């Protein structure tokens, strides 16, 4: 069996140009184990931004340290050297720099401060693998980097610690802390990580439901298990090699909205991961009004100066400009060139129509093939047909009928997806071919399966008339 965990450890270390990688069940467990290795005392301070999920300050407290919360910059959503400098003292043990939504803006100045004052710098690159500042990769400015496998990709869980420092103590602590995994944790992580993909609407429904009882996205509990599974490592490897291509596409999406609505600021020397698309509002009232009309968006982390004026949505590399325009209402609420946007939308609608018609034609051909197989099975089954309980064992008749039903669903899908003027000729030609083949092989046209097929086609046409494309 391939050791995907070892392969992933090497890949992450090589990618960042660092020596060691230790895999964990999650980013938060990686951070907690790292902090625990520092032997923090009650007066040892760990500085962290106030705009963050609860799990990070929770990890600091559980490791025995004191959390020092620092307000973020209202444009970049990151720590700034100015605010950090005010709070540095003799008890400052470490600073955790979060590359918020993939943005590395400000990391160089923070790294210089840490070096000057001999403070440990931990980079949280959960959203920022592949991001750069002044050509240098995020995760390589500090002493340690922690990464999540459920933020830039879909996964069951997993995280990593990457560093040039010795990791033997961390590995020992990880082994000592490891317990059996919770039965539901991987399912919860899978649904949560789907929010980072184009299938975010599925995760959004689950998150909204879960938040009535507990906070799925901002849960501050550590995992009981600390090991990353071989399956999780394999899922990472299958997605991570496309990361840089995805970042290029995400950047295009960011550039599309940045002149049309107020969004996160990315400094000139920064190359973000662009993991989320953000919209900033004048006040909470306008933000909440927008959220009521746009159910795809989530509220951000609470307890910060920026928490009540922004909202975000995952930045899928597969988003079209038309989809982004619709999500952010840029046609109505911005000063964008309406004519330009209309041209973009028109071109994308034409392209989408062509793609849908192509898919519909392929489905129509698939339907014809499936019906041909079903007719052969129905013919064989009908020859043995008698009205009795033993017909439950008439497998050709049973399987042929099920395949026919599947064909009917494909038939309906094809007509709902494509234009009738395109799909009808293909479907009609297919059925003429099926009929000719039936005559050739069986020497007849009207049979039991033909009658059933005509009935299914009639039902499909009625459904098409109700909801199909014209």
TORKOL-4160 file (C-alpha; in steps of 0.2 Angstrom, whole numbers, padded with zeros to 4 digits, m for minus):
470
<pt num="1" X="0000" Y="0000" Z="0000"/>
<pt num="2" X="0007" Y="0017" Z="m0005"/>
<pt num="3" X="0012" Y="0028" Z="0010"/>
<pt num="4" X="0003" Y="0044" Z="0004"/>
<pt num="5" X="0007" Y="0052" Z="0021"/>
<pt num="6" X="0026" Y="0051" Z="0018"/>
<pt num="7" X="0024" Y="0057" Z="0000"/>
<pt num="8" X="0014" Y="0072" Z="0007"/>
<pt num="9" X="0027" Y="0076" Z="0020"/>
<pt num="10" X="0040" Y="0077" Z="0007"/>
<pt num="11" X="0030" Y="0087" Z="m0005"/>
<pt num="12" X="0025" Y="0101" Z="0008"/>
<pt num="13" X="0043" Y="0102" Z="0014"/>
<pt num="14" X="0050" Y="0103" Z="m0004"/>
<pt num="15" X="0037" Y="0115" Z="m0009"/>
<pt num="16" X="0041" Y="0128" Z="0005"/>
<pt num="17" X="0060" Y="0124" Z="0005"/>
<pt num="18" X="0059" Y="0119" Z="0023"/>
<pt num="19" X="0066" Y="0103" Z="0031"/>
<pt num="20" X="0052" Y="0095" Z="0041"/>
<pt num="21" X="0034" Y="0091" Z="0040"/>
<pt num="22" X="0023" Y="0084" Z="0053"/>
<pt num="23" X="0006" Y="0079" Z="0048"/>
<pt num="24" X="m0009" Y="0081" Z="0060"/>
<pt num="25" X="m0028" Y="0078" Z="0061"/>
<pt num="26" X="m0031" Y="0097" Z="0059"/>
<pt num="27" X="m0022" Y="0114" Z="0059"/>
<pt num="28" X="m0028" Y="0118" Z="0076"/>
<pt num="29" X="m0021" Y="0102" Z="0083"/>
<pt num="30" X="m0005" Y="0105" Z="0075"/>
<pt num="31" X="m0004" Y="0123" Z="0083"/>
<pt num="32" X="m0009" Y="0116" Z="0100"/>
<pt num="33" X="0005" Y="0103" Z="0100"/>
<pt num="34" X="0017" Y="0116" Z="0094"/>
<pt num="35" X="0012" Y="0128" Z="0108"/>
<pt num="36" X="0013" Y="0114" Z="0121"/>
<pt num="37" X="0031" Y="0110" Z="0116"/>
<pt num="38" X="0036" Y="0128" Z="0121"/>
<pt num="39" X="0031" Y="0124" Z="0139"/>
<pt num="40" X="0022" Y="0140" Z="0141"/>
<pt num="41" X="0019" Y="0148" Z="0158"/>
<pt num="42" X="0004" Y="0158" Z="0164"/>
<pt num="43" X="0012" Y="0175" Z="0161"/>
<pt num="44" X="0019" Y="0170" Z="0143"/>
<pt num="45" X="0010" Y="0180" Z="0130"/>
<pt num="46" X="0005" Y="0174" Z="0113"/>
<pt num="47" X="0000" Y="0188" Z="0102"/>
<pt num="48" X="m0014" Y="0184" Z="0089"/>
<pt num="49" X="m0026" Y="0195" Z="0079"/>
<pt num="50" X="m0044" Y="0198" Z="0085"/>
<pt num="51" X="m0051" Y="0194" Z="0068"/>
<pt num="52" X="m0050" Y="0175" Z="0069"/>
<pt num="53" X="m0060" Y="0159" Z="0073"/>
<pt num="54" X="m0061" Y="0153" Z="0091"/>
<pt num="55" X="m0049" Y="0138" Z="0089"/>
<pt num="56" X="m0033" Y="0148" Z="0089"/>
<pt num="57" X="m0035" Y="0158" Z="0105"/>
<pt num="58" X="m0042" Y="0142" Z="0113"/>
<pt num="59" X="m0026" Y="0132" Z="0108"/>
<pt num="60" X="m0016" Y="0146" Z="0116"/>
<pt num="61" X="m0025" Y="0145" Z="0133"/>
<pt num="62" X="m0025" Y="0126" Z="0133"/>
<pt num="63" X="m0007" Y="0126" Z="0130"/>
<pt num="64" X="m0005" Y="0137" Z="0146"/>
<pt num="65" X="m0001" Y="0153" Z="0138"/>
<pt num="66" X="m0010" Y="0171" Z="0139"/>
<pt num="67" X="m0019" Y="0177" Z="0124"/>
<pt num="68" X="m0015" Y="0195" Z="0118"/>
<pt num="69" X="m0028" Y="0200" Z="0106"/>
<pt num="70" X="m0023" Y="0213" Z="0093"/>
<pt num="71" X="m0035" Y="0223" Z="0081"/>
<pt num="72" X="m0032" Y="0220" Z="0063"/>
<pt num="73" X="m0030" Y="0232" Z="0049"/>
<pt num="74" X="m0047" Y="0237" Z="0042"/>
<pt num="75" X="m0042" Y="0235" Z="0024"/>
<pt num="76" X="m0030" Y="0220" Z="0024"/>
<pt num="77" X="m0038" Y="0211" Z="0039"/>
<pt num="78" X="m0021" Y="0206" Z="0045"/>
<pt num="79" X="m0009" Y="0211" Z="0059"/>
<pt num="80" X="0001" Y="0227" Z="0057"/>
<pt num="81" X="0018" Y="0231" Z="0064"/>
<pt num="82" X="0011" Y="0247" Z="0072"/>
<pt num="83" X="m0001" Y="0238" Z="0083"/>
<pt num="84" X="0010" Y="0223" Z="0087"/>
<pt num="85" X="0024" Y="0235" Z="0092"/>
<pt num="86" X="0013" Y="0243" Z="0105"/>
<pt num="87" X="0010" Y="0227" Z="0114"/>
<pt num="88" X="0028" Y="0219" Z="0114"/>
<pt num="89" X="0035" Y="0217" Z="0131"/>
<pt num="90" X="0047" Y="0205" Z="0141"/>
<pt num="91" X="0033" Y="0192" Z="0142"/>
<pt num="92" X="0030" Y="0191" Z="0123"/>
<pt num="93" X="0034" Y="0173" Z="0119"/>
<pt num="94" X="0026" Y="0171" Z="0101"/>
<pt num="95" X="0016" Y="0179" Z="0088"/>
<pt num="96" X="0004" Y="0170" Z="0077"/>
<pt num="97" X="0002" Y="0179" Z="0060"/>
<pt num="98" X="m0014" Y="0173" Z="0051"/>
<pt num="99" X="m0013" Y="0176" Z="0032"/>
<pt num="100" X="m0032" Y="0181" Z="0032"/>
<pt num="101" X="m0041" Y="0174" Z="0017"/>
<pt num="102" X="m0024" Y="0170" Z="0009"/>
<pt num="103" X="m0017" Y="0188" Z="0011"/>
<pt num="104" X="0001" Y="0189" Z="0016"/>
<pt num="105" X="0001" Y="0209" Z="0017"/>
<pt num="106" X="0011" Y="0214" Z="0032"/>
<pt num="107" X="0021" Y="0198" Z="0035"/>
<pt num="108" X="0038" Y="0205" Z="0031"/>
<pt num="109" X="0037" Y="0219" Z="0044"/>
<pt num="110" X="0030" Y="0207" Z="0058"/>
<pt num="111" X="0045" Y="0195" Z="0054"/>
<pt num="112" X="0057" Y="0209" Z="0056"/>
<pt num="113" X="0050" Y="0214" Z="0073"/>
<pt num="114" X="0050" Y="0196" Z="0079"/>
<pt num="115" X="0068" Y="0194" Z="0073"/>
<pt num="116" X="0073" Y="0210" Z="0082"/>
<pt num="117" X="0065" Y="0205" Z="0099"/>
<pt num="118" X="0069" Y="0187" Z="0098"/>
<pt num="119" X="0050" Y="0182" Z="0097"/>
<pt num="120" X="0044" Y="0165" Z="0089"/>
<pt num="121" X="0034" Y="0168" Z="0074"/>
<pt num="122" X="0021" Y="0156" Z="0069"/>
<pt num="123" X="0012" Y="0158" Z="0052"/>
<pt num="124" X="m0005" Y="0151" Z="0050"/>
<pt num="125" X="m0006" Y="0148" Z="0031"/>
<pt num="126" X="m0022" Y="0138" Z="0031"/>
<pt num="127" X="m0029" Y="0150" Z="0017"/>
<pt num="128" X="m0012" Y="0154" Z="0010"/>
<pt num="129" X="m0001" Y="0140" Z="0003"/>
<pt num="130" X="0006" Y="0146" Z="m0013"/>
<pt num="131" X="0004" Y="0165" Z="m0008"/>
<pt num="132" X="0019" Y="0176" Z="m0009"/>
<pt num="133" X="0026" Y="0192" Z="m0002"/>
<pt num="134" X="0039" Y="0201" Z="m0012"/>
<pt num="135" X="0042" Y="0184" Z="m0021"/>
<pt num="136" X="0044" Y="0174" Z="m0005"/>
<pt num="137" X="0032" Y="0160" Z="m0001"/>
<pt num="138" X="0020" Y="0163" Z="0014"/>
<pt num="139" X="0025" Y="0150" Z="0027"/>
<pt num="140" X="0044" Y="0154" Z="0025"/>
<pt num="141" X="0045" Y="0170" Z="0035"/>
<pt num="142" X="0043" Y="0163" Z="0052"/>
<pt num="143" X="0050" Y="0149" Z="0063"/>
<pt num="144" X="0035" Y="0138" Z="0060"/>
<pt num="145" X="0020" Y="0137" Z="0048"/>
<pt num="146" X="0004" Y="0128" Z="0051"/>
<pt num="147" X="m0008" Y="0122" Z="0037"/>
<pt num="148" X="m0025" Y="0115" Z="0035"/>
<pt num="149" X="m0031" Y="0102" Z="0022"/>
<pt num="150" X="m0049" Y="0108" Z="0023"/>
<pt num="151" X="m0047" Y="0127" Z="0017"/>
<pt num="152" X="m0040" Y="0127" Z="0000"/>
<pt num="153" X="m0047" Y="0110" Z="m0004"/>
<pt num="154" X="m0061" Y="0098" Z="0000"/>
<pt num="155" X="m0056" Y="0084" Z="0013"/>
<pt num="156" X="m0061" Y="0074" Z="0028"/>
<pt num="157" X="m0048" Y="0083" Z="0039"/>
<pt num="158" X="m0030" Y="0085" Z="0041"/>
<pt num="159" X="m0017" Y="0098" Z="0044"/>
<pt num="160" X="0002" Y="0100" Z="0045"/>
<pt num="161" X="0016" Y="0109" Z="0054"/>
<pt num="162" X="0031" Y="0113" Z="0042"/>
<pt num="163" X="0048" Y="0120" Z="0049"/>
<pt num="164" X="0067" Y="0120" Z="0049"/>
<pt num="165" X="0067" Y="0118" Z="0068"/>
<pt num="166" X="0069" Y="0101" Z="0076"/>
<pt num="167" X="0052" Y="0092" Z="0078"/>
<pt num="168" X="0056" Y="0077" Z="0088"/>
<pt num="169" X="0048" Y="0084" Z="0104"/>
<pt num="170" X="0032" Y="0088" Z="0094"/>
<pt num="171" X="0031" Y="0071" Z="0087"/>
<pt num="172" X="0032" Y="0063" Z="0104"/>
<pt num="173" X="0019" Y="0075" Z="0111"/>
<pt num="174" X="0008" Y="0071" Z="0096"/>
<pt num="175" X="0009" Y="0052" Z="0100"/>
<pt num="176" X="0006" Y="0055" Z="0118"/>
<pt num="177" X="m0010" Y="0065" Z="0114"/>
<pt num="178" X="m0017" Y="0054" Z="0101"/>
<pt num="179" X="m0034" Y="0046" Z="0105"/>
<pt num="180" X="m0047" Y="0037" Z="0094"/>
<pt num="181" X="m0056" Y="0048" Z="0082"/>
<pt num="182" X="m0074" Y="0054" Z="0085"/>
<pt num="183" X="m0086" Y="0045" Z="0074"/>
<pt num="184" X="m0094" Y="0061" Z="0067"/>
<pt num="185" X="m0079" Y="0073" Z="0066"/>
<pt num="186" X="m0073" Y="0068" Z="0048"/>
<pt num="187" X="m0091" Y="0070" Z="0041"/>
<pt num="188" X="m0092" Y="0087" Z="0049"/>
<pt num="189" X="m0075" Y="0092" Z="0042"/>
<pt num="190" X="m0080" Y="0086" Z="0025"/>
<pt num="191" X="m0096" Y="0096" Z="0025"/>
<pt num="192" X="m0087" Y="0111" Z="0032"/>
<pt num="193" X="m0073" Y="0110" Z="0019"/>
<pt num="194" X="m0085" Y="0109" Z="0005"/>
<pt num="195" X="m0089" Y="0127" Z="0009"/>
<pt num="196" X="m0072" Y="0131" Z="0001"/>
<pt num="197" X="m0077" Y="0123" Z="m0015"/>
<pt num="198" X="m0090" Y="0127" Z="m0029"/>
<pt num="199" X="m0102" Y="0116" Z="m0020"/>
<pt num="200" X="m0102" Y="0128" Z="m0005"/>
<pt num="201" X="m0121" Y="0129" Z="m0006"/>
<pt num="202" X="m0122" Y="0111" Z="0001"/>
<pt num="203" X="m0111" Y="0115" Z="0015"/>
<pt num="204" X="m0119" Y="0132" Z="0018"/>
<pt num="205" X="m0136" Y="0123" Z="0021"/>
<pt num="206" X="m0127" Y="0111" Z="0033"/>
<pt num="207" X="m0118" Y="0125" Z="0042"/>
<pt num="208" X="m0134" Y="0135" Z="0045"/>
<pt num="209" X="m0143" Y="0120" Z="0052"/>
<pt num="210" X="m0128" Y="0115" Z="0063"/>
<pt num="211" X="m0127" Y="0133" Z="0070"/>
<pt num="212" X="m0144" Y="0131" Z="0078"/>
<pt num="213" X="m0136" Y="0119" Z="0090"/>
<pt num="214" X="m0118" Y="0122" Z="0088"/>
<pt num="215" X="m0105" Y="0132" Z="0078"/>
<pt num="216" X="m0098" Y="0120" Z="0065"/>
<pt num="217" X="m0086" Y="0132" Z="0057"/>
<pt num="218" X="m0080" Y="0141" Z="0072"/>
<pt num="219" X="m0080" Y="0126" Z="0084"/>
<pt num="220" X="m0066" Y="0129" Z="0096"/>
<pt num="221" X="m0064" Y="0110" Z="0102"/>
<pt num="222" X="m0048" Y="0101" Z="0097"/>
<pt num="223" X="m0049" Y="0084" Z="0089"/>
<pt num="224" X="m0047" Y="0069" Z="0100"/>
<pt num="225" X="m0036" Y="0061" Z="0087"/>
<pt num="226" X="m0020" Y="0069" Z="0081"/>
<pt num="227" X="m0016" Y="0058" Z="0066"/>
<pt num="228" X="m0019" Y="0062" Z="0048"/>
<pt num="229" X="m0025" Y="0047" Z="0039"/>
<pt num="230" X="m0018" Y="0040" Z="0023"/>
<pt num="231" X="m0034" Y="0043" Z="0014"/>
<pt num="232" X="m0033" Y="0062" Z="0019"/>
<pt num="233" X="m0015" Y="0063" Z="0013"/>
<pt num="234" X="m0020" Y="0055" Z="m0004"/>
<pt num="235" X="m0035" Y="0068" Z="m0006"/>
<pt num="236" X="m0022" Y="0082" Z="m0003"/>
<pt num="237" X="m0010" Y="0076" Z="m0016"/>
<pt num="238" X="m0024" Y="0074" Z="m0029"/>
<pt num="239" X="m0028" Y="0092" Z="m0027"/>
<pt num="240" X="m0013" Y="0102" Z="m0021"/>
<pt num="241" X="m0004" Y="0101" Z="m0038"/>
<pt num="242" X="m0017" Y="0111" Z="m0046"/>
<pt num="243" X="m0016" Y="0124" Z="m0032"/>
<pt num="244" X="m0006" Y="0137" Z="m0042"/>
<pt num="245" X="m0017" Y="0136" Z="m0057"/>
<pt num="246" X="m0032" Y="0139" Z="m0046"/>
<pt num="247" X="m0024" Y="0154" Z="m0038"/>
<pt num="248" X="m0022" Y="0162" Z="m0055"/>
<pt num="249" X="m0040" Y="0159" Z="m0058"/>
<pt num="250" X="m0045" Y="0166" Z="m0041"/>
<pt num="251" X="m0034" Y="0181" Z="m0044"/>
<pt num="252" X="m0044" Y="0185" Z="m0060"/>
<pt num="253" X="m0060" Y="0184" Z="m0050"/>
<pt num="254" X="m0053" Y="0196" Z="m0037"/>
<pt num="255" X="m0048" Y="0208" Z="m0050"/>
<pt num="256" X="m0065" Y="0207" Z="m0058"/>
<pt num="257" X="m0074" Y="0213" Z="m0042"/>
<pt num="258" X="m0061" Y="0225" Z="m0034"/>
<pt num="259" X="m0065" Y="0240" Z="m0045"/>
<pt num="260" X="m0084" Y="0236" Z="m0043"/>
<pt num="261" X="m0086" Y="0235" Z="m0024"/>
<pt num="262" X="m0076" Y="0238" Z="m0009"/>
<pt num="263" X="m0066" Y="0222" Z="m0005"/>
<pt num="264" X="m0050" Y="0216" Z="0004"/>
<pt num="265" X="m0034" Y="0226" Z="0001"/>
<pt num="266" X="m0019" Y="0216" Z="m0006"/>
<pt num="267" X="m0003" Y="0226" Z="m0005"/>
<pt num="268" X="0007" Y="0229" Z="m0021"/>
<pt num="269" X="0021" Y="0216" Z="m0016"/>
<pt num="270" X="0008" Y="0203" Z="m0010"/>
<pt num="271" X="0002" Y="0189" Z="m0021"/>
<pt num="272" X="m0013" Y="0182" Z="m0011"/>
<pt num="273" X="m0021" Y="0165" Z="m0011"/>
<pt num="274" X="m0037" Y="0174" Z="m0015"/>
<pt num="275" X="m0046" Y="0160" Z="m0005"/>
<pt num="276" X="m0062" Y="0171" Z="m0002"/>
<pt num="277" X="m0071" Y="0185" Z="m0011"/>
<pt num="278" X="m0075" Y="0199" Z="0001"/>
<pt num="279" X="m0087" Y="0213" Z="0001"/>
<pt num="280" X="m0085" Y="0228" Z="0014"/>
<pt num="281" X="m0100" Y="0239" Z="0018"/>
<pt num="282" X="m0102" Y="0256" Z="0026"/>
<pt num="283" X="m0111" Y="0248" Z="0042"/>
<pt num="284" X="m0119" Y="0233" Z="0049"/>
<pt num="285" X="m0136" Y="0238" Z="0044"/>
<pt num="286" X="m0131" Y="0238" Z="0025"/>
<pt num="287" X="m0121" Y="0222" Z="0027"/>
<pt num="288" X="m0136" Y="0213" Z="0036"/>
<pt num="289" X="m0148" Y="0219" Z="0022"/>
<pt num="290" X="m0136" Y="0212" Z="0009"/>
<pt num="291" X="m0135" Y="0195" Z="0018"/>
<pt num="292" X="m0154" Y="0193" Z="0019"/>
<pt num="293" X="m0155" Y="0195" Z="0000"/>
<pt num="294" X="m0139" Y="0184" Z="m0003"/>
<pt num="295" X="m0140" Y="0167" Z="0006"/>
<pt num="296" X="m0124" Y="0161" Z="m0001"/>
<pt num="297" X="m0113" Y="0172" Z="0010"/>
<pt num="298" X="m0108" Y="0169" Z="0028"/>
<pt num="299" X="m0104" Y="0181" Z="0042"/>
<pt num="300" X="m0086" Y="0182" Z="0046"/>
<pt num="301" X="m0077" Y="0179" Z="0063"/>
<pt num="302" X="m0084" Y="0189" Z="0077"/>
<pt num="303" X="m0077" Y="0201" Z="0090"/>
<pt num="304" X="m0067" Y="0212" Z="0078"/>
<pt num="305" X="m0068" Y="0230" Z="0072"/>
<pt num="306" X="m0071" Y="0223" Z="0055"/>
<pt num="307" X="m0083" Y="0209" Z="0059"/>
<pt num="308" X="m0099" Y="0218" Z="0057"/>
<pt num="309" X="m0095" Y="0227" Z="0040"/>
<pt num="310" X="m0090" Y="0213" Z="0029"/>
<pt num="311" X="m0096" Y="0197" Z="0022"/>
<pt num="312" X="m0087" Y="0183" Z="0011"/>
<pt num="313" X="m0090" Y="0169" Z="m0001"/>
<pt num="314" X="m0078" Y="0155" Z="m0006"/>
<pt num="315" X="m0068" Y="0161" Z="m0022"/>
<pt num="316" X="m0070" Y="0145" Z="m0033"/>
<pt num="317" X="m0058" Y="0145" Z="m0048"/>
<pt num="318" X="m0073" Y="0139" Z="m0058"/>
<pt num="319" X="m0083" Y="0154" Z="m0055"/>
<pt num="320" X="m0088" Y="0163" Z="m0071"/>
<pt num="321" X="m0089" Y="0182" Z="m0072"/>
<pt num="322" X="m0108" Y="0181" Z="m0074"/>
<pt num="323" X="m0109" Y="0171" Z="m0058"/>
<pt num="324" X="m0098" Y="0183" Z="m0048"/>
<pt num="325" X="m0108" Y="0198" Z="m0054"/>
<pt num="326" X="m0124" Y="0189" Z="m0049"/>
<pt num="327" X="m0117" Y="0185" Z="m0031"/>
<pt num="328" X="m0111" Y="0202" Z="m0028"/>
<pt num="329" X="m0124" Y="0212" Z="m0037"/>
<pt num="330" X="m0111" Y="0222" Z="m0046"/>
<pt num="331" X="m0123" Y="0226" Z="m0060"/>
<pt num="332" X="m0134" Y="0236" Z="m0048"/>
<pt num="333" X="m0123" Y="0242" Z="m0034"/>
<pt num="334" X="m0107" Y="0247" Z="m0042"/>
<pt num="335" X="m0101" Y="0260" Z="m0054"/>
<pt num="336" X="m0095" Y="0247" Z="m0066"/>
<pt num="337" X="m0097" Y="0250" Z="m0085"/>
<pt num="338" X="m0114" Y="0242" Z="m0088"/>
<pt num="339" X="m0112" Y="0240" Z="m0106"/>
<pt num="340" X="m0096" Y="0230" Z="m0103"/>
<pt num="341" X="m0104" Y="0219" Z="m0090"/>
<pt num="342" X="m0119" Y="0216" Z="m0102"/>
<pt num="343" X="m0106" Y="0210" Z="m0116"/>
<pt num="344" X="m0098" Y="0199" Z="m0103"/>
<pt num="345" X="m0114" Y="0192" Z="m0098"/>
<pt num="346" X="m0120" Y="0189" Z="m0116"/>
<pt num="347" X="m0105" Y="0180" Z="m0121"/>
<pt num="348" X="m0105" Y="0169" Z="m0106"/>
<pt num="349" X="m0123" Y="0165" Z="m0108"/>
<pt num="350" X="m0120" Y="0160" Z="m0126"/>
<pt num="351" X="m0105" Y="0150" Z="m0121"/>
<pt num="352" X="m0116" Y="0141" Z="m0107"/>
<pt num="353" X="m0130" Y="0138" Z="m0120"/>
<pt num="354" X="m0117" Y="0129" Z="m0131"/>
<pt num="355" X="m0110" Y="0119" Z="m0117"/>
<pt num="356" X="m0128" Y="0114" Z="m0111"/>
<pt num="357" X="m0133" Y="0109" Z="m0129"/>
<pt num="358" X="m0117" Y="0098" Z="m0131"/>
<pt num="359" X="m0121" Y="0090" Z="m0114"/>
<pt num="360" X="m0139" Y="0087" Z="m0119"/>
<pt num="361" X="m0134" Y="0079" Z="m0136"/>
<pt num="362" X="m0122" Y="0067" Z="m0127"/>
<pt num="363" X="m0136" Y="0063" Z="m0115"/>
<pt num="364" X="m0148" Y="0060" Z="m0129"/>
<pt num="365" X="m0136" Y="0048" Z="m0137"/>
<pt num="366" X="m0133" Y="0039" Z="m0120"/>
<pt num="367" X="m0152" Y="0037" Z="m0118"/>
<pt num="368" X="m0153" Y="0029" Z="m0135"/>
<pt num="369" X="m0139" Y="0017" Z="m0131"/>
<pt num="370" X="m0147" Y="0013" Z="m0114"/>
<pt num="371" X="m0165" Y="0010" Z="m0122"/>
<pt num="372" X="m0157" Y="m0002" Z="m0135"/>
<pt num="373" X="m0150" Y="m0013" Z="m0121"/>
<pt num="374" X="m0167" Y="m0011" Z="m0111"/>
<pt num="375" X="m0177" Y="m0017" Z="m0126"/>
<pt num="376" X="m0166" Y="m0032" Z="m0129"/>
<pt num="377" X="m0168" Y="m0037" Z="m0111"/>
<pt num="378" X="m0187" Y="m0034" Z="m0111"/>
<pt num="379" X="m0188" Y="m0044" Z="m0127"/>
<pt num="380" X="m0180" Y="m0059" Z="m0118"/>
<pt num="381" X="m0190" Y="m0057" Z="m0102"/>
<pt num="382" X="m0207" Y="m0054" Z="m0111"/>
<pt num="383" X="m0205" Y="m0071" Z="m0120"/>
<pt num="384" X="m0204" Y="m0080" Z="m0103"/>
<pt num="385" X="m0218" Y="m0068" Z="m0096"/>
<pt num="386" X="m0233" Y="m0076" Z="m0087"/>
<pt num="387" X="m0243" Y="m0068" Z="m0073"/>
<pt num="388" X="m0237" Y="m0077" Z="m0057"/>
<pt num="389" X="m0227" Y="m0073" Z="m0041"/>
<pt num="390" X="m0212" Y="m0082" Z="m0049"/>
<pt num="391" X="m0210" Y="m0067" Z="m0061"/>
<pt num="392" X="m0199" Y="m0059" Z="m0047"/>
<pt num="393" X="m0185" Y="m0070" Z="m0053"/>
<pt num="394" X="m0187" Y="m0064" Z="m0071"/>
<pt num="395" X="m0171" Y="m0055" Z="m0071"/>
<pt num="396" X="m0171" Y="m0049" Z="m0089"/>
<pt num="397" X="m0188" Y="m0041" Z="m0087"/>
<pt num="398" X="m0184" Y="m0033" Z="m0071"/>
<pt num="399" X="m0167" Y="m0027" Z="m0076"/>
<pt num="400" X="m0173" Y="m0021" Z="m0093"/>
<pt num="401" X="m0187" Y="m0011" Z="m0084"/>
<pt num="402" X="m0176" Y="m0003" Z="m0072"/>
<pt num="403" X="m0164" Y="0002" Z="m0087"/>
<pt num="404" X="m0179" Y="0009" Z="m0096"/>
<pt num="405" X="m0183" Y="0020" Z="m0081"/>
<pt num="406" X="m0165" Y="0026" Z="m0080"/>
<pt num="407" X="m0166" Y="0030" Z="m0099"/>
<pt num="408" X="m0182" Y="0040" Z="m0096"/>
<pt num="409" X="m0174" Y="0050" Z="m0083"/>
<pt num="410" X="m0159" Y="0054" Z="m0094"/>
<pt num="411" X="m0171" Y="0058" Z="m0108"/>
<pt num="412" X="m0180" Y="0071" Z="m0097"/>
<pt num="413" X="m0163" Y="0078" Z="m0091"/>
<pt num="414" X="m0157" Y="0080" Z="m0109"/>
<pt num="415" X="m0173" Y="0090" Z="m0114"/>
<pt num="416" X="m0172" Y="0101" Z="m0098"/>
<pt num="417" X="m0154" Y="0105" Z="m0101"/>
<pt num="418" X="m0153" Y="0108" Z="m0120"/>
<pt num="419" X="m0164" Y="0117" Z="m0132"/>
<pt num="420" X="m0178" Y="0107" Z="m0140"/>
<pt num="421" X="m0173" Y="0112" Z="m0158"/>
<pt num="422" X="m0156" Y="0104" Z="m0155"/>
<pt num="423" X="m0161" Y="0088" Z="m0144"/>
<pt num="424" X="m0177" Y="0083" Z="m0153"/>
<pt num="425" X="m0168" Y="0078" Z="m0170"/>
<pt num="426" X="m0155" Y="0068" Z="m0160"/>
<pt num="427" X="m0167" Y="0059" Z="m0150"/>
<pt num="428" X="m0179" Y="0056" Z="m0165"/>
<pt num="429" X="m0165" Y="0049" Z="m0175"/>
<pt num="430" X="m0160" Y="0038" Z="m0160"/>
<pt num="431" X="m0177" Y="0031" Z="m0159"/>
<pt num="432" X="m0178" Y="0027" Z="m0177"/>
<pt num="433" X="m0162" Y="0018" Z="m0176"/>
<pt num="434" X="m0168" Y="0008" Z="m0161"/>
<pt num="435" X="m0184" Y="0003" Z="m0171"/>
<pt num="436" X="m0174" Y="m0002" Z="m0186"/>
<pt num="437" X="m0162" Y="m0012" Z="m0175"/>
<pt num="438" X="m0177" Y="m0020" Z="m0167"/>
<pt num="439" X="m0185" Y="m0025" Z="m0183"/>
<pt num="440" X="m0168" Y="m0032" Z="m0189"/>
<pt num="441" X="m0165" Y="m0043" Z="m0174"/>
<pt num="442" X="m0183" Y="m0047" Z="m0169"/>
<pt num="443" X="m0193" Y="m0045" Z="m0185"/>
<pt num="444" X="m0207" Y="m0034" Z="m0176"/>
<pt num="445" X="m0210" Y="m0017" Z="m0171"/>
<pt num="446" X="m0225" Y="m0017" Z="m0159"/>
<pt num="447" X="m0220" Y="m0027" Z="m0143"/>
<pt num="448" X="m0222" Y="m0026" Z="m0125"/>
<pt num="449" X="m0206" Y="m0015" Z="m0123"/>
<pt num="450" X="m0211" Y="m0003" Z="m0137"/>
<pt num="451" X="m0228" Y="0000" Z="m0128"/>
<pt num="452" X="m0219" Y="0004" Z="m0112"/>
<pt num="453" X="m0206" Y="0015" Z="m0121"/>
<pt num="454" X="m0220" Y="0025" Z="m0129"/>
<pt num="455" X="m0228" Y="0028" Z="m0112"/>
<pt num="456" X="m0212" Y="0033" Z="m0104"/>
<pt num="457" X="m0208" Y="0045" Z="m0119"/>
<pt num="458" X="m0225" Y="0053" Z="m0117"/>
<pt num="459" X="m0222" Y="0056" Z="m0099"/>
<pt num="460" X="m0206" Y="0064" Z="m0103"/>
<pt num="461" X="m0213" Y="0075" Z="m0116"/>
<pt num="462" X="m0226" Y="0081" Z="m0104"/>
<pt num="463" X="m0213" Y="0085" Z="m0091"/>
<pt num="464" X="m0203" Y="0094" Z="m0104"/>
<pt num="465" X="m0217" Y="0104" Z="m0109"/>
<pt num="466" X="m0219" Y="0110" Z="m0091"/>
<pt num="467" X="m0201" Y="0114" Z="m0087"/>
<pt num="468" X="m0190" Y="0111" Z="m0102"/>
<pt num="469" X="m0180" Y="0124" Z="m0111"/>
<pt num="470" X="m0188" Y="0132" Z="m0127"/>
